[in-house]
Amino acid sequence: MEIRQLKYFIAVAEERNISRAAARLHISQPPLTRQIQLLEEQMGAALFKRTPWGVELTDAGTIFLEHARQIKSHIAQASELARRAGQGQIGRIDVGVFGSAMLDIVPQILNHFSATHPDVELVLHSTAKGPQMEALHRGRIMLAFDRYLPETPELCVETVCAEGIYVALNTRHPLAAQDEVRIEQLREELLIGEQDSSVFTATRELFSHHGFEPHTLQKAADMIAAAVMVAGGFGTALVPESIRSLQLPNVVYRPLRGDVEAKVLLHCAYRRDESSPLLVALLETVRAFRQAHV
């Protein structure tokens, strides 16, 4: 059975006349009659009976018409869904994020995307760097956000934005009373940090430019953990600007100032062989965000 046969059958059933149905379908009468005959042969039952004024449905035809209309409707719906999926308007995107980016920047991007793609399901996965990269390579997530993402033959990496560096201070710290903190004032500070992170690398280079090395007291799993340790009075932390949205008791954030401005980059990564229209649509939102925050 062909889709066109259903279309032809419905037209004849609704018009109750072969000639009028042929005109409606913009075809000649003989091909239409032949397709109806083929359909009846496939059904093994007569669908129409002739009358002086045209045709009428048989009992078999009446039952078949009900289901034929449903099938036609389902086909139309399926076609529309396929079209929208092909344009990145519906479906599901699994997104990975690690650390403080989930507090401010990534929610902004996803909020903008959802506003223009309300029928796309967004699923956010908060995972550590190693598992996040594995999930990306294995196709369990489509896009990953992190501050340090190495480009590989399998992955494309794009910059999302650059952020300033802030000092997270316990409210009891003397520097908390200042509007900003000069880097020289951290010369003797014991810092909480996420080693081998982009923030740690940027601040270490900044400290070196000013002639000293940072003193790391405690290691933290990520920037959020570092801010929590500051709240507990364990030390001071250098954090990306977006973490200021994390309001913790006994913690204030002050901009870090020096002769050279320090920035940390947030990146996103995706597989080079991923051609999903959903990813294309989400990347358009990411790039628009980047352009707006240059």
N, C-alpha and C positions, 0 to 999 in steps of 0.2 A: 504494500500500500504506500502511495506517495502522498506528500502533504498537499500537492495540487489537487489530488482526487478528493480529499476532504473539502477543500475550498470549493470545488466544482459541485460536489454533492450538496453542501449547505446552500449554495446559490440556487440550485434547482429546487430544493426543498422549500426555500423561502419564497421563490417566485412562482412555484407551482406551474412552471411553464418552461420548456426547454429553450424556446426562442428568446424569451425575455432574459433567462439566465445567461444565455450566450452573449446577448447584447451587454448585459451587466459586467460580464467577465472579459469583454472585448475579444472574443474568439468566435469562430464560425460554429454553426450548430453541429455538423458531423463529428468533429473532434470531441466536442462535449458529450454527445450521445455515446461515442465509443468509450470514453473514460468512465462514464456511468455504468456501461455494460461490463467493463473490466472490473470495476469495483464490486458489482453484484456477483460476478464470477468468483472473486476472491472471498467475498462474504459467504457464498454458497446460499444466498437468499435474495429474493427480489426486494428491492428497496422502494420501488415506485410501481404504481399501477396507472395505466393510461385512462384518461377521461375525455369526454368530448371537448372540454375546455383546456386540457393540459395534462397534468399528472398530479397524483396524490400519493402521499406516503403510505406504505404498507405498515403493518404492525412492527415488522423488523426495521423498516425505515424510520419509524417514529422513535424507537429505542436508540437506533444508531445516531440519529440527529442530536439527541441530548448529549451523548458522549462525544460526538464529533465536535460540537461547539465547545465542550470542555477541553478537548485536545487542542483545538485551535487557540483557545484562550491561554492554555499552558505553554504552547509554542511561542505565542506572542510575549508572554511574561518571561520565558526563558531567553528569548532573543533580546529583550530589553535589559535583562540582568547581565547577559553576556556583553552587550554593548557598553553598559555602565562599568562593568568590571574591566573591560578593555581600556576604558578611559580613566581608570583609577578612582572611580566614584564609589565603589562598594568593595567589600572584602575585609580582610583582617591583616594588620601589620603588627608584628612582634618587635618591640624596641627594647634594646638593652641600655642600661645607664648605670654608672658607678660614681659614687661619691657625691660631692656637693652640687654637681650639675643638675641633679634631680630636684633640687630645692627651688630653683628659680628659672634658669634658662630653658631647660628641656620642657617644663610645664608651659612656658610661654609659647614655644614652638608648636607643641602638640595642641594647645588651645586654639592657636591660629589655624592649624590644619583642620581640626574638628569643626571649626566654624564654616569652612568652605567644603568640607567632606563629611557631612553629618552621618552618612550611612556607612562609614568605614569604622570598623572596630579596632581600637588601639589597645594593645596589651603591653604593659610596661613591666620589664623584668629588671630587678635590682640585683646585680651579681657582682662579685669581685672580678678583677681584670682577667685573670686566667680563665675562669669558667665562661666569662663573657665572650672572649675571643674564640673559645672552643664552640660555644653556641652559634656564633656568627659563621664560623667555617662549616659547621654541620647543617646550617640552614634553619636552626631553631629560632633565630632572630634574624630580622631583615636589615636592621640598622643599629649600630652601636655608638653611644656617646661616651667619650672619655677624654681626659686631658693629655694623655700620651698614648697615641695609637701609631705604631710603626707601619708604614706602607710596605706591602709585600706583593709578590707576583699575583697572589689571589685576591688581594684587597685594594680597594681605592679608599683614600683618606682625604677628607676635605675639612678645612678650617671653618668652624661655626662662628666663633667670636674671640676677641681678646679681652681679658679682664684685668683690672688693677689688683694689686695685692694689698690686703689689709692685715692689721695686727689685732688678733683676738686677745683681749686682756681681761683678767679677773677684775671686778669692780674695786677690789681692795688694792690693786696695783697702783703705785704713784702715777704711772703714765696714763692711767684711765681718765684722769682729770683733764688731759690735753685734748685738743680738737684733732690733732694729727701727731704722728710719731716720726721723728727723724731716724734714719737708719743707724746713725752714730749712737743713738740712745739704746740700741740693742746690743752694743758691743759685749757687755757682760751678762746679757740675759741668757737664761737657760730655756731653750726652746723645745716645744713639742712639735714633732714633724713626721710627715709621711715620707720616709726615705725613698730615694729613687723616683720621686714624683716630679712633675713639671714645676710645681710650686717650689719644691726644695731646690731643684736645679737653678731656677731663675733667681731665687733669693741668695743662693750660694755665690752665683756670679756677681750679684749686686753687692754682697758683702765684700767679695774679693776686690771689686772696683774701689771700695772705700778702705781697703787695706787691712781687713781682718776676716776671720772665718767664724761662722755661726757655731754656737755651743749647743749641741743637741742633747737634751736631758732624757727625753722619752720618745719612743717610737709609737706612732699611731697607725691603725689600719687604714684610715682615710681622713679626709679633712673634717668630716662630721665628728668622728671619734676624737680628733684633736681638740675641737671646740668644746666637746663634753668634758674633756680632761681639764681644759682651762676653767670651766665652770666649777670643777671639783678642787681648784686651787693647786693643780700640779705643775703649772708653768704658763708660758705664753706661747702663742702659735701664730704663724704666718699663714694666712688663708686667702683664697680667691674672693673677689668682691661678692659673688653671688651667695656666699654663705651667710651674709648679713641677714638674709631672710629667715635664718634659723635663730629664733629668739630663745635664748637660754637664761635662766636665772644667774645673776652674778657675772654676766659676760657682756662686754661692750666691744665694738669694732671701731678701729681708728685707721684712716688711710696711712700707708707707709710712704714716706717722702725721702728722696735722696737726690744726688746730682744726676742720676740716670733713672728714668722711669722704668719700673719693672712691670712686665705684663706676663700673664699666663694664657695659653691658648686652650680652647676647647675644640675638640675635633669630633667628627663622625666618620664611621667606616662602614663599608658595605662590600659585598662580593662583586668582583668584576663581571662575573657571568650572570649576575642577577638582573633580569630584564623586566621585572614586574612593573606594570603601570602604577601600582600603588607606591612603589619605591620612588619612581620618577616624580609622582605628585608630591610625596613627602619631601624629597630633595628640593623641589621648587620652593617649598615653604622654608626650608632651612636656608637656602640661598637668599631668599627675600629677607629673612631675619638678619643674616650676615650683612647684607647691603644696607639695611636700616641702622646697623650698629657699627658702621665703619668709623 
